[in-house]
């Protein structure tokens, strides 16, 4: 490793690696956005990445700018880190070449801001490596999340003829206007997706209500009250998750069929809390343990009953944790598929996940399946992003005593 701790070695190595990562990322992005042929060039990334790395070592700002311009020109003439196919428009070619050179130069300029040309110490070397790994991690995990969602959304905007002509063309023709949303309109007018949305929403909300109704007193009892077996019960709350749901599915199906609860929303509402109450108990008991017991003792000394202490003191202080648990339970109920698939046969009682499964047929165009997936994904994504801070706070509540 000591041989690498020289600026004239570290900079080219990181330059080659980072330039190839950026070239691959830009090539995928441009291919998806335009439907044209872009691909990374290993030889181009090797040559130009090493040059960019040396140019981005500390010094005048014009060096990385000039290097970026040179790389852009080289890419346009077919000698850059990104290879551009025949028939690609001039604007798309310029965007791909400039994007590759610009992002590569900017990233290396940040990574190598403390790296001198000669010997560098261990701290500077490790800082540059960490910056590279951080940038790579951001790109990698963002791609894992965005690419499937992008493909899903763009496929839902196509028609059957376009998908048959070129299934890998993920560009979008904005000139079609509202006709782009034809698949969504057909889902609500021909496939009863409005009913699926309402069913999923009602089931998810009632699951949250029932879960909190049982989890709050249960978690409070485990956290505050003294009784025989309390520690064993606290440690065994999550044991239900050691049994895969597929193992329980057949007994549940038989029992619900015998009781006449199969193919009913009431049966679904009864069984969903069974899967959510344990995790809600686990999350809430940690939060309740973190609340100062002296506040509740003061309420008891003032004449409040235990139930009034919970209602007037504990619950108001626990709103962040309850919001977190509610969001988590709502997401579980909204996305649940196995039980809905086994217990529901009547299309008028389908949940969203069950309705989407019914679209997975050779008789139904693929864009309808993708549109249904978007409809199921977007609401829960918006809800999660809007309330994410509550979920994070609730998940970490009770993890540290203080």
N, C-alpha and C positions, 0 to 999 in steps of 0.2 A: 504493500500500500504506500510505502514511502516514495516509490518511484512516481506515483500519481500526484504527489503533493508538490507539484510545480504548475504554475499557471499555464505555461505553454503546453502542458499535457492535459490538465483538468479541463481547460476551456474547449479544446477540440473534441474531447471525448463527450462531454456534456452537450456540445454543439451538435454532434452527429446524432446522438440519442434524441435530443429534444426536437431537432429539425425533422427527423423521421416521424416522431409522434405527431407533430403539427401537420406534416404532409399527409399522413394517414387520416387524421381528423378532418382536414379541409377536403380531401378527396372524397371521403364518405359524405360529408355535408353537401358538397357541390353536386355529387351524383344524385343524392336524394332530392335536392332542391330543383335541379334542372333536368334530370333524366339523361344527362350527357356523360361521356366516358372520362372519368378522372381516376388516376391511381397514383400512389406514391412511387417514387423512383429510389431504390436502394442506393444505387451508385451516385445519383444526384444528391441525396441526403448525406452521403459520406463525404463527398467533395465540398459541397456548399456548407454543410453543417460545421465542418472543421474550420472553414474560413469565417463563418459567422461567429463561431465561438471565440476565435482570436480577435475579431473586430470588435466584439462586445466587452473585451476587457476594459477596466477603468481607463478613461482617457477622454479626448474630445467627443462631444455628442454626435458630431457629424460622421464618425466612423461607423457605428451601427446603422445610421440612416443611409449612408452611401452603400454599405454592404447589402442592406435590404433592397435598395433600388437595383443593384447589380443582379441580385438573385431573382428579382421579379423579371427583369429583362431576359435573363438566361432561361427562366421557366417558359416565357412566351415563345422562345425560339427552340424549345424542346430539350434544353440542357439543364433544367432545374430540378429541385427535389420533388416536384410534382409533375407527372406526365399527363398531358392533355391530349385527348383523342381527336381524331379527324372529325370535321363537321361541327365542332363546338363553336358557338358564337364568340365574336371578339370580346364582348362585354363579360361573358362568363369566364373566358380564358383569363382576362385581366383580373377579375375578382378572385379566381382561384390562385393565380400566381402571386398577386399582391397580398392576399390573405395569408398564404403560406409564409412568404418572406416577412411580412409585418409581424405576425404573431410569433414566429420563430425568433426574430431579432429582439422584439420587446421582452419575451420570456427570458432569453439569454442575458439581456442587459440587466434584468432584475437578479437573476441567479448569480451573475459574476461580478456584482457591484463591489465586492470586497476582495476579489481575487486579483493578486498582482501577477505580472508576467513571470517572475522568477519563483523562488521557493515560497511556499505558504504554510502557515501553521495548521495544526490539526483542527482547531476551531473553525477557521475559515473554510477549510476543505469540507468538513462535515456540514457546515451551514449551506454550502452550495449544493451538496448532495441532497440534503433535506428539502431545499427549495425545489429541486428537480422532482423528487418523489412526491412532493405536495402537489405540484402542477400536474404531474402524470395522474395522480389519484383523482384530482378534480375532473380531469378530462375523461378518465376511464369510467368512473361511477356515474358521471353525468350522461355519458353515452349509453350506459346500460339502462338508465331510466328513460331517457328521451327517445332513443331510436325506436323501441317497440311502440311507444305512445304515438310518435310521429307517423310510423307506418300504419297504425290503427286508424288515426284520424284521416290521413290522406286516402287510405283505401276506402273509407266510408264516404268520401266525396266523389268517388269514381262511379261510372256506370258500367254495366256488364260488358259492353263492347270494348271499352278502354282497358278493362282488366284482362280480357281475352287477347287483345292486340299486344299488350306489353305489361305483364303482371309486375315487372320490376320498375316501372316508371312511376315515381312518387312525386312528380311535379304536379302543380295544380293550375288549372286554366281559370283564372278569375273572370274572364269574359263571360262565363256561363251564368254569373250572377246567382240568384236564388236557386237556380236549378242544381247547384252544387249540393244543396240540402235535401234533395229529392228522397234519398234513402231514409232520412230522419222523418220526413213527412209520411212516407209509406209505413214506417214502423208504428206511428201513432194512429194512422187511419185504417191500416189493413191488418196489423198484427197486435192491436190492443195493448200497446206498450204503456199507455197512460194508466191503465188498470194495474199493470205490474209495478209501476212507480208508486202508486198509492198504496198498494198492498205492502211493498217493501218498507215504505215510510211508516205505516201504521204498526207493522210488526216490530220494526226497529225501535220506535218510540216506546211501545208497550214493554218490550224487552228491557229497555233501560229503566223504566219505571219499576217493573217487578224486581229487577236485579237490585236496585237501590233499596227497595222496600225490605228485602231480606238481608242484603249485605251490610247495610249501615248498623242495625242492631247487632248482627252477628260479629262484625268487626269490632264494634265498641265493647261487646262482652269479652272478647278475647283480649283486647288491649287493656281494659280497665278492671274488670271484675275478677275475683278470685274464686275458682271452683276446681274440683278434682278433675284432672285430665286436661286442664287448660293448655299446658305446654304441648302435650301430644296432639291435641286438636289443632293448635296453631301451626305445628310443623307438618301436619298431614292435609292441610287445606288443598294443596295443589296435586295431591296424589291422583285425582281423577284424570289429570292430563297424562298420566303414565299409561292409561288405557286408550289406544287409538279409537277414534270415533267409528271407524269402519267395523271394529269388533262389536260395538254397541248397536250398530245400525240395524242388524237383523232382529235382535230382541225388541228394539223399539218399534220396528215395523210390525212385528207380530202382535205386540201388546196394543198398539194403536189401532190395528185392524180389528182386534177382538172387542175393544172398547168403543168402536165407531168414531174414533178421532182422526183416522187417516183421511186425507183429502179435505182438510178443514183448516182454516186460519187459526181457529182456537187451539188445535193440536200443535201447530207450529209455535204459537205463542206460549204454550205450556212447556215445550221441550227446549226452546232456545235459552231460557234463563238457567237451565241445568248446566249449560256449557259456559255461562258467563259469571254466575254467582261466585265460584271459587276464586277466579282471578280478581274480582271486585273485592272479595273479602281480604285477599292477600294485600292488595294495594291500600285499602282503607285502614287496615289494622296498623300498618306501618306509620301512616299519617297520624292516627289517633294516639299512638305511643309517643309521637314527637310533640304533641300538645302538652303544655304545662299542666300537670294534675292539680296544682294549687288553685287554678282558676275554677275548676269544677268543684273542688272542696269548698271554696268560698261560696259558691252558689248553694251547695248543700247546707252550709252553716247559716245561710240567709233564709232557709226554710223551703227551698225548692226541692221538689221530688227528683228522683233520678231521671225520669222521662223529661221533665221540664229542663233539667240541666242539659240533656242531650239536645233538646229542641231549641233552647234559647242561647246556649253557650257553645256547645261542641259543633253543631251543624253550621252555624254562621262562620266559625273559624275554619271549617273544613271545606268551604266552597271551592277553592282551587282543586283539591283532591277529588271532590265529587264531580266537578266539571271534567277532569281528566278521565275518571272512571266512566262517566257517561259517554264521552267521546269514544273511548276504547270499546265499550260494550256496543255502542251504535255501529261502529265499524265492523265488529264481529258479526252482528245480526244482519247488517246490510250485505256483507260479502258471503254469508254462509250458503253452501251449495248442496252438500251431501244429503242432509236431512230433507231439504226442500225437494230435491230430486226424487227421493224415495217416497215421500209422504204426499206429494201433490201431483194429481193427474188432471184436474179440471183447469183448463186454461184461464178461466175467470178468477182463479185463486192463486195463480202463479206469482212468485216473487220475481224480481229482476233477474237473478242468477238462473232461476228455473226457466224463465222466458228466453234468456239468451241461449240456453242449452237447446231449446226447441228450434232455434234458428240454424243450428249446426246440422244442416241437411243439404244433400246435393240438389234438392229441388228449390232451395232458397238462395238467391245470389249472395256471394261472399260479402259484398259491401253492406248488406243489411246486418250481418253478424258483427262486423266491425262498428257500425253505427250503434248497435245495441250495447256493445262493450264501452263505447265512448259515453253513452248516456249513463251507464252504471258507474263509470269511473270518475267522471268530472264532479258530480255533487260531493262525493266523499273526499275527493282531493281538495276541493275548495274548503270543505268543512275542516279537514285536517290542517291545511295551511293557515286557516284563520284562527284556529284554536290550539295550534301546536305548542304554544308556550305553556298553556294549562296542562297539556299532556306531559310535557317534559317535567314540569314542577311536580305533578302527581306521581310520576314514575319514580322520581328520586326522593320523594317525601319519606321520611322515616329511615332513610338509609344511614343517617348520621345522628348520633345522640348528641344533644346539646342542652 
